[in-house]
């Protein structure tokens, strides 16, 4: 994370804390109680667990070490809501998160209310060091990351229910982008990438450094459903020559024929959305595409995906923000990257292997949580995030 200035007041932090915490609960309002516990696959966590884990983060990293005489809500919650922090002890295996009928949803909301009350008292009655402000900012951004995961996981849970239930008809997540088939030309040269400024950023964005880029062109807009449908109709999922070897194995193992949530019903391509099953909108940016699919589509078009450096350099001239966009770049540390000591050092650095970088943001990204230097990362097989494609050549 990026060091903060001391100009941030306790009240400003409290206001931001309250707003972000309420938004997590707002996301869960349309759910039925049964929806809170479901875990269809290992990558998807039950909504109840997200609500508890983000609360555990503030209790564990802020209140317990810094608030004198703080009493934990339940000493067993360390085991239940720790995600991947090895240095903090044993935890529930990720695959078993959906097997926990207890704590109940009511208990988790009580836990949130208790910690929020304690955080309010703490922020109103204690001066904050720059280190503590930095940690609080990390906690708030961590919760915003889980808000996007919440939406992705809720969509997977409901989208794999054979009834295709509606999550919400009032919230618009899929919007038509400003389509432009233009390619932007960028001249070869030395450019700088990485975060620069005084506001928050994650540690993996730090280490602004120079990169040399050859001449390249990059699409101004992301690939649409209509463009991707052409790939499907042309037999893109049945021709090995477009796919990485690992990607082709994924196609065969999963009998893949279309993006996640697409269904061919009565001679029409339908798409599960938060408003239920709908005929695909040809003008929307294609979504829920993994790296294998993105690369295969680019190969079919005789093009490629941009590198993360190319994406960042060109970003001021791109239409971005509706889909996380796969890049050709492996998730690796920037020059000079150092993991923080202790559990916080496990936040990003330990995942710098077998992952690919995505850039931009998505329609599920919370307000104020996107920037051109943000480095998202997932394994090439993942589809369930709001992922799309931008072409380069």
C-alpha positions, 0 to 999 in steps of 0.5 A: 500500500502507499504511504498516506499523509497525516492530513486525513482527519479521523472524521473523514476516515469514519465517514468513508468507513461507514459508507463503505461498510453500508455498501457491502450490506446494500449489495446483499439486500436482494438476497434470500437467507438461503443465498448467503451460505451457498458455495458452488465451486472453490473460487466462490465464497458464500456472501455470509463469509464475505461479510464476516471476513471483511469485518474480521480484517478490521477487528484483527488488524485495527482493533485488537492490536490498537484499541486498549481493552478491546474484547473480541466478539467471538474468539472462534471467528479467527478460525472461521473468517481468516482467508489466507493469512498463514502467519495468523494461524489455522483457518477453515479450508476454503472449500469448506466455507459453504459447509458452515451453517453457523455462525448464522447470517444473523450472527454475522450481521451482529458481528458487523454491528459490534465491530462497526460500533467499536471502530466508531468509538476507536476513531472518535477517541484516538489519534492516528499515526501515519502507519495506522491511517495506512492500515485503515486505508488498506482495510477500506480498499480490501472491503471494496475488493470484496464488494466486487467479489460479492457481486461476482460470487452472487452472480455465480450462485444465482446464475448456476441455479436452474431457475435463473433467479433475478437478483435485481431489476433496479440495478443496472450492471450491464451498460452499452459502451461507447463503441469505436472500432478505431485503433490508437497508434502509440509510437515506440519509446521509453515510457514510465508506468506504476503509481505516482502520487500521494493517495492510496494504492496497493503495494504491487503498483509501486516502483514506478519504472521505465519500460521500452515499447515498440510501435503498437496499436490498441483498440479504443473500445473493448470487444463486444458480444457481437464480435465474440459471437462471430468467433463462436459461429466460425468454430473458434471453440473447435479449432485448436490452432487458436488456443494455448496448449493449456487453454485447449486442454481447458476447452476439452475438459470443460466442453467449452463453447461460449462465455460463462452464463451464455446458453443456446436456447430455442436457436437463440443465445441467451445470457444470465444477467442480474435481471435474469435470463435475457437474450444477449445484447450484441452491443455490450462488451463481452464478459466473463471471458477467461485468459484462454478465451481472450487469447484465442479470440485475439489469435482468431482475429490475427491480433493479440492482447496488450501488455499491461505496460501498453495498456497503461500507457494508452489508457488516457485514450481508451474507453475503459471501466466496464470490464477487467481486461486481460493482458499478455503480462504475467503477474510479477513484481515491479523493480524494487518490490518488497513485501511488508513484514508480517501478515500484511506482507501476504496481501499481494506478493505471495500470489506473484506466480501462475497469474495473469494481469488484468487492467481497468475496472468493471461495472461491479467495481465500487465507486472510487476504487479504480485507477489506471495503475491498478493491477488486478490478477487471476489465474488464466482459467477464471471466468467468474469475474467481470472480465473482457477483451481489448485487442492490440497489434 
